[in-house]
Amino acid sequence: MRNVLSYILIMVLIGSTVLLTVMPAIATGIPGDDDGNDNLTEKELASNILNYMLGEGDLSLDELRDAAHIYAYWNGVPRTIVDTAERTVTIYKPVKKIVVLSSDGARALRILGDEDNVVGISETIQRHPYYFPEMSQEKSVGTWKEVDWEEIVALEPDLVITYATGSINADLAAEKLDPFGITVVGLYLYVTGEYEQIFDELEKLAILLEKEEAAEKYLKWHDEYETRVHDFIAGKEKPNVFMTFTDGSIGKIMEIASYGPGAIDYTLCEKAGGRPITEDFSTKYPKVSAEWVLTENPDIIILKGGGVFGGWDNEAEPADLIAQMMVGKNWDDITATENNKIYAVPWSITNGLEHIYGEVLLAKICHPELDIDPTEVYKEFLEDFMRVAYPEGKVLVYPPLAT
């Protein structure tokens, strides 16, 4: 019967140029699911195809195509996940138009290979054409804290991707968009205190977009590098590491910003085989004094360059940041200073699904004998998953690491 049904469907599609296509109204549920039980049967699909051919059906050609796809590839049932905002999200037809409101979500879409379906973006994505060459050209609907809901509705997306919490959170977006039949999913898609959450989120988004194989490819690549790092550092002595960033340390003697338990950078430092000297703090972002750092005497200091994505154009820039950070702190006798172990790294090393590069880089800094080149990891991420050219000549860490 399926072969007969496929033949009928092919005839419908071939004849689509001469048949009238009706624009569908806003509706929920699987197209062609006449009894509304969220299970499109062979009988229902065949009936709708025949009705369409006779000019008597309620479905447009696009809806009929969606119905055939759902029957053939979804076993006739919708796709459902529970998002990070603990909302049940159900997709009743293939997603063809997407609005994405975060660069983390945009990065996930590149990895899954679904960027061509994006019709609306946030201003953050627009500012990074290198990472998002096509997406950055789409219509901007607002910023991370304020969007134009009417503009989103006008774009008629099937799915809006936003953060689970925050200024433009999933609950707020759903309140604004549900009346128009627009589905919202709340996912962070960056590393949080619950480390495994980002991978679960990628898999859930892949289910909604029918991109499970792409997600599996990325996760396998990620896990292979993480396993190599963990196997190598197992049983090795952990160097003491102090991590800070430019806005939180330059020109400051007191209240120098750092990362504590639960912060992304703290977590990745631990995974990379380092011991953050802030381990006894109870806050994610503790502030310390220069004297306290001197007393703790870290083996390594890592300075993240605020707002630096993908590296610097030359070594003078990160060298200047390190010099500015050191002013007035009396850190000349710290072990990290004496051994030339003060490093500047781009802000982006811990960004979302890019973070495995950051983990490998931190591991190489903490354990120079590690036989993985962080540059190659970053190159693979950009070329194989983001599908953009590796930026030759960029400074990804300063001073350079021994190869």
Residue pairs with C-beta under 8 A, 6 or more apart in sequence:
1 42
2 42
5 42
5 45
5 46
5 49
8 46
8 49
8 50
9 49
9 68
11 53
12 19
12 49
12 52
12 53
12 61
12 64
13 65
15 53
16 61
19 52
19 53
19 55
19 61
20 55
21 60
21 61
21 62
22 60
23 60
24 31
24 59
24 60
24 62
24 63
26 180
26 181
27 181
28 92
28 181
29 36
29 38
29 92
30 38
30 39
30 40
30 67
30 70
30 76
30 77
30 78
30 92
30 93
31 48
31 59
31 63
31 64
31 66
31 67
31 70
31 92
31 93
32 40
32 44
32 45
32 48
32 59
32 63
32 64
32 67
33 39
33 40
33 44
34 44
34 47
34 48
35 44
38 77
38 78
38 92
39 76
39 77
40 67
40 70
40 71
40 76
40 77
41 76
42 71
45 67
45 68
45 71
48 57
48 59
48 64
48 67
49 64
49 68
51 57
51 58
51 59
52 59
52 61
52 64
57 64
59 67
63 93
66 93
66 94
69 94
70 76
70 77
70 78
70 92
70 93
70 94
73 210
78 90
78 91
78 92
79 90
79 91
79 207
79 208
79 210
80 88
80 89
80 90
80 91
81 88
81 89
81 185
81 204
81 207
81 208
82 88
82 89
82 204
83 89
83 164
83 170
83 185
83 186
83 187
83 204
84 164
84 170
84 186
84 187
84 188
84 197
84 201
85 164
85 165
85 169
85 170
85 171
85 186
87 170
87 171
87 174
87 184
87 186
89 183
89 184
89 185
89 208
90 183
91 158
91 159
91 183
91 208
93 158
94 158
94 210
95 114
95 117
95 158
95 159
95 208
95 209
95 210
96 117
96 158
97 117
97 119
97 155
97 156
97 157
97 158
97 159
98 109
98 114
98 117
98 118
98 119
98 120
98 157
98 158
98 159
98 160
98 161
99 118
99 119
99 120
99 121
99 141
99 152
99 155
99 157
99 159
99 160
99 161
100 106
100 109
100 118
100 120
100 121
100 122
100 125
100 135
100 160
100 161
101 121
101 122
101 141
101 142
101 144
101 147
101 160
101 161
101 162
101 163
101 168
101 173
102 122
102 124
102 125
102 144
102 161
102 162
102 163
102 189
103 122
103 124
103 125
103 128
103 131
103 132
103 351
103 352
104 188
104 189
104 190
104 351
104 352
104 353
105 161
105 162
105 187
105 189
106 115
106 118
106 121
106 125
106 131
106 132
106 135
107 131
107 189
107 351
107 352
107 353
107 354
107 386
108 161
108 187
108 189
108 201
108 202
108 205
108 352
108 353
109 115
109 118
109 135
109 161
110 131
110 132
110 135
110 385
110 386
110 387
111 202
111 214
111 215
111 218
111 353
111 385
111 386
112 202
112 205
112 206
112 209
112 211
112 214
112 215
113 211
113 214
114 209
114 211
115 132
115 134
115 135
116 134
118 134
118 135
118 138
119 138
119 139
119 155
119 157
120 138
120 139
120 140
120 141
120 151
120 152
120 155
120 157
121 132
121 135
121 136
121 138
121 139
121 140
121 141
122 140
122 141
122 142
122 143
122 144
122 147
123 140
123 142
123 143
123 144
124 143
124 144
125 132
125 135
125 136
125 140
126 136
126 140
127 136
128 136
128 309
129 136
129 137
130 309
130 310
130 388
130 391
131 309
131 310
131 386
131 388
133 388
139 151
139 155
141 147
141 148
141 151
141 152
141 155
142 148
142 151
142 168
144 166
144 167
144 168
145 167
145 168
146 167
146 168
147 168
149 176
149 177
152 160
152 176
152 177
152 182
153 177
153 180
153 182
156 182
157 182
158 182
158 183
159 182
159 183
159 184
159 185
159 208
159 209
160 173
160 177
160 182
160 183
160 184
160 185
161 185
161 187
161 205
162 168
162 169
162 170
162 173
162 184
162 185
162 186
163 169
163 170
163 186
163 187
163 188
164 170
164 186
164 187
164 188
165 186
169 186
170 184
170 185
170 186
171 186
173 184
173 186
174 184
177 183
177 184
178 184
185 204
185 205
185 208
187 201
187 204
187 205
188 197
188 198
188 201
189 198
189 201
189 202
189 205
189 352
189 353
190 198
190 264
190 351
190 352
190 353
190 355
191 198
191 264
191 267
191 268
191 350
191 352
191 355
192 198
192 264
193 262
193 263
193 267
193 284
195 267
198 352
198 353
198 355
199 219
199 222
202 215
202 218
202 219
202 353
203 212
203 215
203 219
205 211
205 215
206 212
206 214
206 215
218 353
218 385
221 380
221 384
221 385
222 353
222 356
225 356
225 359
225 360
225 372
225 377
226 271
226 356
226 359
228 372
229 271
229 272
229 273
229 359
229 360
229 363
229 370
229 372
230 271
232 273
232 363
232 367
232 370
232 371
233 272
233 273
233 363
233 366
233 367
233 370
236 273
236 367
238 273
238 274
238 275
238 366
239 273
239 274
239 275
239 298
239 299
239 300
239 366
240 274
240 275
240 277
240 296
240 297
240 298
240 299
240 300
241 269
241 274
241 275
241 276
241 277
241 298
241 299
241 300
241 301
241 302
241 366
242 258
242 276
242 277
242 278
242 293
242 296
242 298
242 300
242 301
242 302
242 336
243 258
243 259
243 265
243 266
243 269
243 276
243 278
243 301
243 302
243 304
244 256
244 257
244 258
244 301
244 302
244 303
244 304
244 325
245 257
245 303
245 304
245 305
245 306
245 347
246 303
246 304
246 305
246 306
246 321
246 324
246 325
247 257
247 306
248 256
248 257
248 258
248 287
249 256
249 257
249 303
249 325
250 321
250 324
250 325
250 327
251 324
251 327
252 290
253 289
253 290
253 328
253 329
254 287
254 289
254 290
255 287
255 288
255 289
256 287
256 288
256 289
256 290
256 293
257 285
257 287
258 278
258 285
258 286
258 287
258 288
259 265
259 266
259 269
259 276
259 278
259 284
259 285
259 286
260 266
260 276
260 278
260 279
260 281
260 282
260 283
260 284
260 285
260 286
261 278
261 279
261 281
261 282
261 284
262 284
263 284
263 285
264 350
264 355
265 304
265 350
266 276
266 278
266 284
268 350
268 355
268 358
268 359
268 362
269 275
269 276
269 302
269 362
269 366
270 276
271 359
271 363
272 359
272 360
272 361
272 362
272 363
272 365
272 366
273 363
273 366
273 367
274 300
274 362
274 365
274 366
277 293
277 296
277 298
278 286
278 288
290 328
290 329
290 330
290 331
293 301
293 329
293 331
293 334
294 329
294 330
294 331
294 333
294 334
297 334
297 335
298 334
298 335
298 336
299 335
299 336
299 339
299 341
300 336
300 341
300 342
300 343
300 365
300 366
301 331
301 334
301 336
301 337
301 341
301 342
301 343
302 342
302 343
302 345
302 362
302 365
303 321
303 322
303 325
303 342
303 343
303 344
303 345
304 344
304 345
304 346
304 347
304 349
304 350
305 312
305 317
305 318
305 321
305 344
305 345
305 346
305 347
306 347
307 347
308 346
308 347
308 348
309 346
309 347
309 348
309 351
310 346
310 348
310 391
310 394
311 346
311 391
311 394
311 395
311 396
312 318
312 346
312 394
312 395
312 398
313 393
313 394
313 395
314 395
315 395
315 398
315 400
317 395
318 344
318 395
318 398
319 344
319 398
321 344
322 342
322 344
322 398
326 337
326 342
331 337
335 341
336 342
340 399
341 365
343 365
343 397
343 398
343 399
344 397
344 398
345 358
345 361
345 396
345 397
346 396
348 354
349 355
349 357
349 358
349 361
349 362
350 358
351 358
353 385
354 381
356 377
356 381
357 374
357 377
357 378
357 381
360 370
360 372
360 374
360 377
361 374
361 377
361 396
361 397
363 370
363 372
364 370
364 372
364 373
364 374
364 401
365 397
365 401
368 401
368 402
373 403
374 396
374 397
374 401
375 396
378 390
378 396
379 390
382 388
382 389
382 390
382 391
383 389
383 390
